Amino acid sequence: ANGKANGSHITPTVMPAVTRQTTVQPTTAAVPAAGSKAEKIRIAKQKGYEGDPCSNCGQLTLVRSGACAKCDTCGETSGCS
């Protein structure tokens, strides 16, 4: 039984509420600096590209199809037989 017996009735014990505070630390490494190579790769990947530069034109517009990769900018293919 909770509380204390006081004659023929029981007095309930009231516990204080417990609150928990959570602190969220900001991350500085989440987004690369604007204009950096890492930022350009991140944007290319968001657009569905591999993020690797084309061996012919250097653009980050390679699209993978199985073992092959094709550059959407110049049409160069790599890894195809």
HTML snippet that shows the backbone in 3Dmol.js (N, CA, C, O; Angstrom):
<script src="https://3Dmol.org/build/3Dmol-min.js"></script>
<div id="view" style="width:600px;height:400px;position:relative"></div>
<script>
const pdb = `
ATOM      1  N   ALA A   1       0.842  -1.182   0.000  1.00  0.00           N
ATOM      2  CA  ALA A   1       0.000   0.000   0.000  1.00  0.00           C
ATOM      3  C   ALA A   1       0.878   1.232   0.000  1.00  0.00           C
ATOM      4  O   ALA A   1       1.903   1.261   0.681  1.00  0.00           O
ATOM      5  N   ASN A   2       0.495   2.246  -0.750  1.00  0.00           N
ATOM      6  CA  ASN A   2       1.238   3.502  -0.790  1.00  0.00           C
ATOM      7  C   ASN A   2       0.804   4.396   0.353  1.00  0.00           C
ATOM      8  O   ASN A   2      -0.328   4.310   0.828  1.00  0.00           O
ATOM      9  N   GLY A   3       1.699   5.247   0.787  1.00  0.00           N
ATOM     10  CA  GLY A   3       1.361   6.205   1.828  1.00  0.00           C
ATOM     11  C   GLY A   3       1.490   5.626   3.219  1.00  0.00           C
ATOM     12  O   GLY A   3       2.074   4.561   3.419  1.00  0.00           O
ATOM     13  N   LYS A   4       0.939   6.344   4.171  1.00  0.00           N
ATOM     14  CA  LYS A   4       1.028   5.933   5.572  1.00  0.00           C
ATOM     15  C   LYS A   4      -0.364   5.608   6.095  1.00  0.00           C
ATOM     16  O   LYS A   4      -1.344   6.275   5.765  1.00  0.00           O
ATOM     17  N   ALA A   5      -0.423   4.578   6.908  1.00  0.00           N
ATOM     18  CA  ALA A   5      -1.698   4.232   7.532  1.00  0.00           C
ATOM     19  C   ALA A   5      -1.967   5.211   8.658  1.00  0.00           C
ATOM     20  O   ALA A   5      -1.083   5.456   9.479  1.00  0.00           O
ATOM     21  N   ASN A   6      -3.156   5.774   8.719  1.00  0.00           N
ATOM     22  CA  ASN A   6      -3.531   6.731   9.740  1.00  0.00           C
ATOM     23  C   ASN A   6      -4.901   6.312  10.263  1.00  0.00           C
ATOM     24  O   ASN A   6      -5.933   6.805   9.809  1.00  0.00           O
ATOM     25  N   GLY A   7      -4.891   5.431  11.188  1.00  0.00           N
ATOM     26  CA  GLY A   7      -6.152   4.924  11.710  1.00  0.00           C
ATOM     27  C   GLY A   7      -6.774   3.982  10.705  1.00  0.00           C
ATOM     28  O   GLY A   7      -6.183   2.959  10.360  1.00  0.00           O
ATOM     29  N   SER A   8      -7.967   4.319  10.231  1.00  0.00           N
ATOM     30  CA  SER A   8      -8.659   3.435   9.307  1.00  0.00           C
ATOM     31  C   SER A   8      -8.557   3.872   7.851  1.00  0.00           C
ATOM     32  O   SER A   8      -9.116   3.220   6.969  1.00  0.00           O
ATOM     33  N   HIS A   9      -7.851   4.968   7.591  1.00  0.00           N
ATOM     34  CA  HIS A   9      -7.715   5.372   6.190  1.00  0.00           C
ATOM     35  C   HIS A   9      -6.229   5.576   5.839  1.00  0.00           C
ATOM     36  O   HIS A   9      -5.388   5.701   6.729  1.00  0.00           O
ATOM     37  N   ILE A  10      -5.925   5.608   4.559  1.00  0.00           N
ATOM     38  CA  ILE A  10      -4.546   5.730   4.087  1.00  0.00           C
ATOM     39  C   ILE A  10      -4.369   7.100   3.444  1.00  0.00           C
ATOM     40  O   ILE A  10      -5.176   7.515   2.612  1.00  0.00           O
ATOM     41  N   THR A  11      -3.304   7.799   3.838  1.00  0.00           N
ATOM     42  CA  THR A  11      -2.976   9.090   3.238  1.00  0.00           C
ATOM     43  C   THR A  11      -1.995   8.827   2.099  1.00  0.00           C
ATOM     44  O   THR A  11      -0.901   8.320   2.347  1.00  0.00           O
ATOM     45  N   PRO A  12      -2.357   9.160   0.852  1.00  0.00           N
ATOM     46  CA  PRO A  12      -1.464   8.896  -0.275  1.00  0.00           C
ATOM     47  C   PRO A  12      -0.220   9.781  -0.224  1.00  0.00           C
ATOM     48  O   PRO A  12      -0.261  10.918   0.246  1.00  0.00           O
ATOM     49  N   THR A  13       0.876   9.231  -0.717  1.00  0.00           N
ATOM     50  CA  THR A  13       2.118   9.990  -0.812  1.00  0.00           C
ATOM     51  C   THR A  13       2.193  10.576  -2.222  1.00  0.00           C
ATOM     52  O   THR A  13       2.054   9.851  -3.207  1.00  0.00           O
ATOM     53  N   VAL A  14       2.411  11.867  -2.316  1.00  0.00           N
ATOM     54  CA  VAL A  14       2.495  12.543  -3.615  1.00  0.00           C
ATOM     55  C   VAL A  14       3.963  12.761  -3.927  1.00  0.00           C
ATOM     56  O   VAL A  14       4.694  13.382  -3.154  1.00  0.00           O
ATOM     57  N   MET A  15       4.388  12.235  -5.085  1.00  0.00           N
ATOM     58  CA  MET A  15       5.776  12.386  -5.507  1.00  0.00           C
ATOM     59  C   MET A  15       5.879  13.587  -6.441  1.00  0.00           C
ATOM     60  O   MET A  15       4.977  13.834  -7.240  1.00  0.00           O
ATOM     61  N   PRO A  16       6.977  14.333  -6.341  1.00  0.00           N
ATOM     62  CA  PRO A  16       7.135  15.479  -7.244  1.00  0.00           C
ATOM     63  C   PRO A  16       7.366  15.002  -8.680  1.00  0.00           C
ATOM     64  O   PRO A  16       7.947  13.941  -8.907  1.00  0.00           O
ATOM     65  N   ALA A  17       6.905  15.798  -9.637  1.00  0.00           N
ATOM     66  CA  ALA A  17       7.086  15.452 -11.053  1.00  0.00           C
ATOM     67  C   ALA A  17       8.559  15.572 -11.423  1.00  0.00           C
ATOM     68  O   ALA A  17       9.263  16.453 -10.930  1.00  0.00           O
ATOM     69  N   VAL A  18       9.008  14.696 -12.279  1.00  0.00           N
ATOM     70  CA  VAL A  18      10.396  14.729 -12.745  1.00  0.00           C
ATOM     71  C   VAL A  18      10.393  15.256 -14.174  1.00  0.00           C
ATOM     72  O   VAL A  18       9.696  14.727 -15.040  1.00  0.00           O
ATOM     73  N   THR A  19      11.172  16.294 -14.409  1.00  0.00           N
ATOM     74  CA  THR A  19      11.289  16.824 -15.765  1.00  0.00           C
ATOM     75  C   THR A  19      12.718  16.628 -16.237  1.00  0.00           C
ATOM     76  O   THR A  19      13.666  16.748 -15.461  1.00  0.00           O
ATOM     77  N   ARG A  20      12.857  16.330 -17.505  1.00  0.00           N
ATOM     78  CA  ARG A  20      14.183  16.104 -18.078  1.00  0.00           C
ATOM     79  C   ARG A  20      14.408  17.133 -19.178  1.00  0.00           C
ATOM     80  O   ARG A  20      13.589  17.271 -20.086  1.00  0.00           O
ATOM     81  N   GLN A  21      15.501  17.840 -19.091  1.00  0.00           N
ATOM     82  CA  GLN A  21      15.843  18.792 -20.136  1.00  0.00           C
ATOM     83  C   GLN A  21      16.856  18.158 -21.068  1.00  0.00           C
ATOM     84  O   GLN A  21      17.808  17.514 -20.629  1.00  0.00           O
ATOM     85  N   THR A  22      16.639  18.347 -22.349  1.00  0.00           N
ATOM     86  CA  THR A  22      17.554  17.817 -23.340  1.00  0.00           C
ATOM     87  C   THR A  22      18.167  18.982 -24.091  1.00  0.00           C
ATOM     88  O   THR A  22      17.458  19.865 -24.575  1.00  0.00           O
ATOM     89  N   THR A  23      19.479  18.981 -24.185  1.00  0.00           N
ATOM     90  CA  THR A  23      20.171  20.027 -24.915  1.00  0.00           C
ATOM     91  C   THR A  23      20.671  19.458 -26.234  1.00  0.00           C
ATOM     92  O   THR A  23      21.354  18.434 -26.256  1.00  0.00           O
ATOM     93  N   VAL A  24      20.329  20.123 -27.336  1.00  0.00           N
ATOM     94  CA  VAL A  24      20.767  19.692 -28.655  1.00  0.00           C
ATOM     95  C   VAL A  24      21.944  20.567 -29.060  1.00  0.00           C
ATOM     96  O   VAL A  24      21.842  21.793 -29.107  1.00  0.00           O
ATOM     97  N   GLN A  25      23.062  19.913 -29.350  1.00  0.00           N
ATOM     98  CA  GLN A  25      24.256  20.640 -29.768  1.00  0.00           C
ATOM     99  C   GLN A  25      24.234  20.806 -31.283  1.00  0.00           C
ATOM    100  O   GLN A  25      24.027  19.826 -31.999  1.00  0.00           O
ATOM    101  N   PRO A  26      24.442  22.017 -31.788  1.00  0.00           N
ATOM    102  CA  PRO A  26      24.491  22.204 -33.238  1.00  0.00           C
ATOM    103  C   PRO A  26      25.743  21.561 -33.824  1.00  0.00           C
ATOM    104  O   PRO A  26      26.801  21.539 -33.194  1.00  0.00           O
ATOM    105  N   THR A  27      25.606  21.043 -35.032  1.00  0.00           N
ATOM    106  CA  THR A  27      26.763  20.456 -35.697  1.00  0.00           C
ATOM    107  C   THR A  27      27.242  21.422 -36.773  1.00  0.00           C
ATOM    108  O   THR A  27      26.444  21.968 -37.535  1.00  0.00           O
ATOM    109  N   THR A  28      28.535  21.622 -36.824  1.00  0.00           N
ATOM    110  CA  THR A  28      29.082  22.543 -37.800  1.00  0.00           C
ATOM    111  C   THR A  28      29.561  21.820 -39.050  1.00  0.00           C
ATOM    112  O   THR A  28      29.785  22.465 -40.074  1.00  0.00           O
ATOM    113  N   ALA A  29      29.724  20.508 -39.001  1.00  0.00           N
ATOM    114  CA  ALA A  29      30.242  19.760 -40.133  1.00  0.00           C
ATOM    115  C   ALA A  29      29.133  19.226 -41.038  1.00  0.00           C
ATOM    116  O   ALA A  29      29.430  18.517 -41.999  1.00  0.00           O
ATOM    117  N   ALA A  30      27.872  19.540 -40.766  1.00  0.00           N
ATOM    118  CA  ALA A  30      26.770  18.972 -41.522  1.00  0.00           C
ATOM    119  C   ALA A  30      26.709  19.478 -42.961  1.00  0.00           C
ATOM    120  O   ALA A  30      26.431  18.698 -43.872  1.00  0.00           O
ATOM    121  N   VAL A  31      26.962  20.761 -43.179  1.00  0.00           N
ATOM    122  CA  VAL A  31      26.865  21.328 -44.516  1.00  0.00           C
ATOM    123  C   VAL A  31      28.216  21.915 -44.903  1.00  0.00           C
ATOM    124  O   VAL A  31      28.746  22.773 -44.197  1.00  0.00           O
ATOM    125  N   PRO A  32      28.781  21.456 -46.027  1.00  0.00           N
ATOM    126  CA  PRO A  32      30.070  21.997 -46.473  1.00  0.00           C
ATOM    127  C   PRO A  32      29.942  23.472 -46.852  1.00  0.00           C
ATOM    128  O   PRO A  32      28.843  23.956 -47.122  1.00  0.00           O
ATOM    129  N   ALA A  33      31.057  24.171 -46.869  1.00  0.00           N
ATOM    130  CA  ALA A  33      31.075  25.595 -47.204  1.00  0.00           C
ATOM    131  C   ALA A  33      30.573  25.803 -48.625  1.00  0.00           C
ATOM    132  O   ALA A  33      30.858  25.004 -49.517  1.00  0.00           O
ATOM    133  N   ALA A  34      29.824  26.882 -48.829  1.00  0.00           N
ATOM    134  CA  ALA A  34      29.285  27.202 -50.149  1.00  0.00           C
ATOM    135  C   ALA A  34      30.415  27.361 -51.158  1.00  0.00           C
ATOM    136  O   ALA A  34      31.421  28.013 -50.881  1.00  0.00           O
ATOM    137  N   GLY A  35      30.239  26.762 -52.329  1.00  0.00           N
ATOM    138  CA  GLY A  35      31.225  26.873 -53.390  1.00  0.00           C
ATOM    139  C   GLY A  35      32.379  25.889 -53.301  1.00  0.00           C
ATOM    140  O   GLY A  35      33.178  25.793 -54.232  1.00  0.00           O
ATOM    141  N   SER A  36      32.480  25.151 -52.188  1.00  0.00           N
ATOM    142  CA  SER A  36      33.580  24.191 -52.036  1.00  0.00           C
ATOM    143  C   SER A  36      33.310  22.951 -52.881  1.00  0.00           C
ATOM    144  O   SER A  36      32.182  22.709 -53.311  1.00  0.00           O
ATOM    145  N   LYS A  37      34.360  22.173 -53.112  1.00  0.00           N
ATOM    146  CA  LYS A  37      34.213  20.935 -53.887  1.00  0.00           C
ATOM    147  C   LYS A  37      33.225  19.994 -53.199  1.00  0.00           C
ATOM    148  O   LYS A  37      32.402  19.360 -53.859  1.00  0.00           O
ATOM    149  N   ALA A  38      33.312  19.908 -51.857  1.00  0.00           N
ATOM    150  CA  ALA A  38      32.408  19.037 -51.098  1.00  0.00           C
ATOM    151  C   ALA A  38      30.954  19.480 -51.269  1.00  0.00           C
ATOM    152  O   ALA A  38      30.059  18.640 -51.359  1.00  0.00           O
ATOM    153  N   GLU A  39      30.715  20.786 -51.315  1.00  0.00           N
ATOM    154  CA  GLU A  39      29.356  21.305 -51.501  1.00  0.00           C
ATOM    155  C   GLU A  39      28.849  20.970 -52.907  1.00  0.00           C
ATOM    156  O   GLU A  39      27.686  20.602 -53.076  1.00  0.00           O
ATOM    157  N   LYS A  40      29.719  21.098 -53.914  1.00  0.00           N
ATOM    158  CA  LYS A  40      29.318  20.777 -55.286  1.00  0.00           C
ATOM    159  C   LYS A  40      28.982  19.293 -55.421  1.00  0.00           C
ATOM    160  O   LYS A  40      28.032  18.936 -56.116  1.00  0.00           O
ATOM    161  N   ILE A  41      29.751  18.430 -54.764  1.00  0.00           N
ATOM    162  CA  ILE A  41      29.478  16.986 -54.768  1.00  0.00           C
ATOM    163  C   ILE A  41      28.156  16.698 -54.077  1.00  0.00           C
ATOM    164  O   ILE A  41      27.369  15.883 -54.559  1.00  0.00           O
ATOM    165  N   ARG A  42      27.903  17.363 -52.945  1.00  0.00           N
ATOM    166  CA  ARG A  42      26.649  17.176 -52.208  1.00  0.00           C
ATOM    167  C   ARG A  42      25.451  17.554 -53.079  1.00  0.00           C
ATOM    168  O   ARG A  42      24.448  16.842 -53.100  1.00  0.00           O
ATOM    169  N   ILE A  43      25.555  18.672 -53.794  1.00  0.00           N
ATOM    170  CA  ILE A  43      24.465  19.127 -54.659  1.00  0.00           C
ATOM    171  C   ILE A  43      24.271  18.148 -55.821  1.00  0.00           C
ATOM    172  O   ILE A  43      23.137  17.830 -56.178  1.00  0.00           O
ATOM    173  N   ALA A  44      25.370  17.669 -56.411  1.00  0.00           N
ATOM    174  CA  ALA A  44      25.268  16.696 -57.508  1.00  0.00           C
ATOM    175  C   ALA A  44      24.559  15.431 -57.046  1.00  0.00           C
ATOM    176  O   ALA A  44      23.713  14.897 -57.763  1.00  0.00           O
ATOM    177  N   LYS A  45      24.896  14.951 -55.864  1.00  0.00           N
ATOM    178  CA  LYS A  45      24.251  13.743 -55.331  1.00  0.00           C
ATOM    179  C   LYS A  45      22.772  13.979 -55.057  1.00  0.00           C
ATOM    180  O   LYS A  45      21.954  13.083 -55.263  1.00  0.00           O
ATOM    181  N   GLN A  46      22.416  15.191 -54.588  1.00  0.00           N
ATOM    182  CA  GLN A  46      21.004  15.518 -54.367  1.00  0.00           C
ATOM    183  C   GLN A  46      20.219  15.462 -55.677  1.00  0.00           C
ATOM    184  O   GLN A  46      19.035  15.128 -55.690  1.00  0.00           O
ATOM    185  N   LYS A  47      20.892  15.793 -56.770  1.00  0.00           N
ATOM    186  CA  LYS A  47      20.243  15.784 -58.083  1.00  0.00           C
ATOM    187  C   LYS A  47      20.222  14.395 -58.713  1.00  0.00           C
ATOM    188  O   LYS A  47      19.693  14.225 -59.812  1.00  0.00           O
ATOM    189  N   GLY A  48      20.793  13.395 -58.027  1.00  0.00           N
ATOM    190  CA  GLY A  48      20.760  12.027 -58.519  1.00  0.00           C
ATOM    191  C   GLY A  48      22.025  11.583 -59.227  1.00  0.00           C
ATOM    192  O   GLY A  48      22.073  10.468 -59.745  1.00  0.00           O
ATOM    193  N   TYR A  49      23.051  12.423 -59.265  1.00  0.00           N
ATOM    194  CA  TYR A  49      24.320  12.052 -59.888  1.00  0.00           C
ATOM    195  C   TYR A  49      25.194  11.314 -58.888  1.00  0.00           C
ATOM    196  O   TYR A  49      24.932  11.328 -57.685  1.00  0.00           O
ATOM    197  N   GLU A  50      26.244  10.666 -59.403  1.00  0.00           N
ATOM    198  CA  GLU A  50      27.151   9.886 -58.569  1.00  0.00           C
ATOM    199  C   GLU A  50      28.023  10.757 -57.664  1.00  0.00           C
ATOM    200  O   GLU A  50      28.396  10.336 -56.569  1.00  0.00           O
ATOM    201  N   GLY A  51      28.347  11.962 -58.115  1.00  0.00           N
ATOM    202  CA  GLY A  51      29.216  12.846 -57.337  1.00  0.00           C
ATOM    203  C   GLY A  51      30.681  12.721 -57.727  1.00  0.00           C
ATOM    204  O   GLY A  51      31.541  13.384 -57.146  1.00  0.00           O
ATOM    205  N   ASP A  52      30.969  11.868 -58.713  1.00  0.00           N
ATOM    206  CA  ASP A  52      32.331  11.709 -59.224  1.00  0.00           C
ATOM    207  C   ASP A  52      32.485  12.572 -60.470  1.00  0.00           C
ATOM    208  O   ASP A  52      31.522  12.750 -61.216  1.00  0.00           O
ATOM    209  N   PRO A  53      33.677  13.109 -60.706  1.00  0.00           N
ATOM    210  CA  PRO A  53      33.875  13.922 -61.908  1.00  0.00           C
ATOM    211  C   PRO A  53      34.017  13.037 -63.154  1.00  0.00           C
ATOM    212  O   PRO A  53      34.544  11.926 -63.088  1.00  0.00           O
ATOM    213  N   CYS A  54      33.541  13.550 -64.272  1.00  0.00           N
ATOM    214  CA  CYS A  54      33.686  12.869 -65.550  1.00  0.00           C
ATOM    215  C   CYS A  54      35.161  12.891 -65.945  1.00  0.00           C
ATOM    216  O   CYS A  54      35.831  13.911 -65.782  1.00  0.00           O
ATOM    217  N   SER A  55      35.674  11.764 -66.468  1.00  0.00           N
ATOM    218  CA  SER A  55      37.079  11.694 -66.865  1.00  0.00           C
ATOM    219  C   SER A  55      37.352  12.516 -68.128  1.00  0.00           C
ATOM    220  O   SER A  55      38.505  12.831 -68.424  1.00  0.00           O
ATOM    221  N   ASN A  56      36.301  12.863 -68.870  1.00  0.00           N
ATOM    222  CA  ASN A  56      36.472  13.630 -70.104  1.00  0.00           C
ATOM    223  C   ASN A  56      36.311  15.136 -69.875  1.00  0.00           C
ATOM    224  O   ASN A  56      37.191  15.912 -70.250  1.00  0.00           O
ATOM    225  N   CYS A  57      35.209  15.554 -69.269  1.00  0.00           N
ATOM    226  CA  CYS A  57      34.934  16.997 -69.129  1.00  0.00           C
ATOM    227  C   CYS A  57      35.077  17.516 -67.697  1.00  0.00           C
ATOM    228  O   CYS A  57      35.128  18.727 -67.486  1.00  0.00           O
ATOM    229  N   GLY A  58      35.144  16.611 -66.706  1.00  0.00           N
ATOM    230  CA  GLY A  58      35.328  17.028 -65.320  1.00  0.00           C
ATOM    231  C   GLY A  58      34.064  17.421 -64.575  1.00  0.00           C
ATOM    232  O   GLY A  58      34.114  17.725 -63.384  1.00  0.00           O
ATOM    233  N   GLN A  59      32.923  17.417 -65.271  1.00  0.00           N
ATOM    234  CA  GLN A  59      31.664  17.783 -64.620  1.00  0.00           C
ATOM    235  C   GLN A  59      31.213  16.669 -63.678  1.00  0.00           C
ATOM    236  O   GLN A  59      31.584  15.510 -63.858  1.00  0.00           O
ATOM    237  N   LEU A  60      30.414  17.023 -62.677  1.00  0.00           N
ATOM    238  CA  LEU A  60      29.915  16.064 -61.680  1.00  0.00           C
ATOM    239  C   LEU A  60      28.546  15.517 -62.095  1.00  0.00           C
ATOM    240  O   LEU A  60      27.637  15.416 -61.271  1.00  0.00           O
ATOM    241  N   THR A  61      28.405  15.168 -63.363  1.00  0.00           N
ATOM    242  CA  THR A  61      27.096  14.750 -63.879  1.00  0.00           C
ATOM    243  C   THR A  61      27.095  13.304 -64.366  1.00  0.00           C
ATOM    244  O   THR A  61      26.451  12.986 -65.366  1.00  0.00           O
ATOM    245  N   LEU A  62      27.813  12.427 -63.663  1.00  0.00           N
ATOM    246  CA  LEU A  62      27.811  11.012 -64.021  1.00  0.00           C
ATOM    247  C   LEU A  62      26.577  10.320 -63.467  1.00  0.00           C
ATOM    248  O   LEU A  62      26.226  10.479 -62.297  1.00  0.00           O
ATOM    249  N   VAL A  63      25.923   9.545 -64.336  1.00  0.00           N
ATOM    250  CA  VAL A  63      24.754   8.758 -63.948  1.00  0.00           C
ATOM    251  C   VAL A  63      25.138   7.290 -64.093  1.00  0.00           C
ATOM    252  O   VAL A  63      25.637   6.881 -65.141  1.00  0.00           O
ATOM    253  N   ARG A  64      24.909   6.499 -63.055  1.00  0.00           N
ATOM    254  CA  ARG A  64      25.279   5.093 -63.065  1.00  0.00           C
ATOM    255  C   ARG A  64      24.117   4.262 -63.594  1.00  0.00           C
ATOM    256  O   ARG A  64      22.952   4.508 -63.283  1.00  0.00           O
ATOM    257  N   SER A  65      24.479   3.259 -64.411  1.00  0.00           N
ATOM    258  CA  SER A  65      23.520   2.278 -64.897  1.00  0.00           C
ATOM    259  C   SER A  65      24.230   0.936 -64.870  1.00  0.00           C
ATOM    260  O   SER A  65      24.939   0.588 -65.815  1.00  0.00           O
ATOM    261  N   GLY A  66      24.046   0.188 -63.805  1.00  0.00           N
ATOM    262  CA  GLY A  66      24.764  -1.074 -63.621  1.00  0.00           C
ATOM    263  C   GLY A  66      26.242  -0.804 -63.437  1.00  0.00           C
ATOM    264  O   GLY A  66      26.630  -0.055 -62.540  1.00  0.00           O
ATOM    265  N   ALA A  67      27.083  -1.412 -64.285  1.00  0.00           N
ATOM    266  CA  ALA A  67      28.526  -1.202 -64.195  1.00  0.00           C
ATOM    267  C   ALA A  67      28.968   0.031 -64.975  1.00  0.00           C
ATOM    268  O   ALA A  67      30.108   0.473 -64.836  1.00  0.00           O
ATOM    269  N   CYS A  68      28.086   0.588 -65.787  1.00  0.00           N
ATOM    270  CA  CYS A  68      28.427   1.738 -66.627  1.00  0.00           C
ATOM    271  C   CYS A  68      28.100   3.057 -65.931  1.00  0.00           C
ATOM    272  O   CYS A  68      27.233   3.132 -65.059  1.00  0.00           O
ATOM    273  N   ALA A  69      28.821   4.085 -66.347  1.00  0.00           N
ATOM    274  CA  ALA A  69      28.505   5.445 -65.923  1.00  0.00           C
ATOM    275  C   ALA A  69      28.533   6.313 -67.167  1.00  0.00           C
ATOM    276  O   ALA A  69      29.442   6.196 -67.989  1.00  0.00           O
ATOM    277  N   LYS A  70      27.536   7.187 -67.312  1.00  0.00           N
ATOM    278  CA  LYS A  70      27.458   8.077 -68.466  1.00  0.00           C
ATOM    279  C   LYS A  70      27.380   9.507 -67.972  1.00  0.00           C
ATOM    280  O   LYS A  70      26.655   9.812 -67.025  1.00  0.00           O
ATOM    281  N   CYS A  71      28.134  10.383 -68.623  1.00  0.00           N
ATOM    282  CA  CYS A  71      28.122  11.795 -68.274  1.00  0.00           C
ATOM    283  C   CYS A  71      26.962  12.469 -68.994  1.00  0.00           C
ATOM    284  O   CYS A  71      26.865  12.394 -70.219  1.00  0.00           O
ATOM    285  N   ASP A  72      26.080  13.131 -68.243  1.00  0.00           N
ATOM    286  CA  ASP A  72      24.958  13.855 -68.841  1.00  0.00           C
ATOM    287  C   ASP A  72      25.423  15.122 -69.554  1.00  0.00           C
ATOM    288  O   ASP A  72      24.684  15.667 -70.375  1.00  0.00           O
ATOM    289  N   THR A  73      26.618  15.595 -69.261  1.00  0.00           N
ATOM    290  CA  THR A  73      27.117  16.823 -69.883  1.00  0.00           C
ATOM    291  C   THR A  73      27.715  16.554 -71.265  1.00  0.00           C
ATOM    292  O   THR A  73      27.323  17.200 -72.236  1.00  0.00           O
ATOM    293  N   CYS A  74      28.666  15.605 -71.371  1.00  0.00           N
ATOM    294  CA  CYS A  74      29.358  15.385 -72.637  1.00  0.00           C
ATOM    295  C   CYS A  74      29.057  14.049 -73.295  1.00  0.00           C
ATOM    296  O   CYS A  74      29.438  13.837 -74.446  1.00  0.00           O
ATOM    297  N   GLY A  75      28.377  13.134 -72.592  1.00  0.00           N
ATOM    298  CA  GLY A  75      28.015  11.843 -73.163  1.00  0.00           C
ATOM    299  C   GLY A  75      29.069  10.757 -72.998  1.00  0.00           C
ATOM    300  O   GLY A  75      28.837   9.618 -73.401  1.00  0.00           O
ATOM    301  N   GLU A  76      30.202  11.074 -72.426  1.00  0.00           N
ATOM    302  CA  GLU A  76      31.285  10.088 -72.206  1.00  0.00           C
ATOM    303  C   GLU A  76      30.753   8.943 -71.347  1.00  0.00           C
ATOM    304  O   GLU A  76      29.984   9.165 -70.412  1.00  0.00           O
ATOM    305  N   THR A  77      31.175   7.702 -71.675  1.00  0.00           N
ATOM    306  CA  THR A  77      30.808   6.543 -70.866  1.00  0.00           C
ATOM    307  C   THR A  77      32.071   5.921 -70.289  1.00  0.00           C
ATOM    308  O   THR A  77      33.154   6.026 -70.863  1.00  0.00           O
ATOM    309  N   SER A  78      31.910   5.278 -69.153  1.00  0.00           N
ATOM    310  CA  SER A  78      33.044   4.591 -68.527  1.00  0.00           C
ATOM    311  C   SER A  78      32.536   3.336 -67.836  1.00  0.00           C
ATOM    312  O   SER A  78      31.388   3.278 -67.396  1.00  0.00           O
ATOM    313  N   GLY A  79      33.401   2.328 -67.745  1.00  0.00           N
ATOM    314  CA  GLY A  79      33.033   1.086 -67.091  1.00  0.00           C
ATOM    315  C   GLY A  79      32.175   0.172 -67.930  1.00  0.00           C
ATOM    316  O   GLY A  79      31.742  -0.877 -67.452  1.00  0.00           O
ATOM    317  N   CYS A  80      31.914   0.549 -69.189  1.00  0.00           N
ATOM    318  CA  CYS A  80      31.075  -0.276 -70.063  1.00  0.00           C
ATOM    319  C   CYS A  80      31.971  -1.158 -70.933  1.00  0.00           C
ATOM    320  O   CYS A  80      33.096  -0.789 -71.269  1.00  0.00           O
ATOM    321  N   SER A  81      31.453  -2.313 -71.283  1.00  0.00           N
ATOM    322  CA  SER A  81      32.242  -3.190 -72.149  1.00  0.00           C
ATOM    323  C   SER A  81      31.669  -3.239 -73.539  1.00  0.00           C
ATOM    324  O   SER A  81      32.206  -3.930 -74.404  1.00  0.00           O
TER     325      SER A  81
END
`;
const viewer = $3Dmol.createViewer("view");
viewer.addModel(pdb, "pdb");
viewer.setStyle({}, {cartoon: {color: "spectrum"}});
viewer.zoomTo();
viewer.render();
</script>
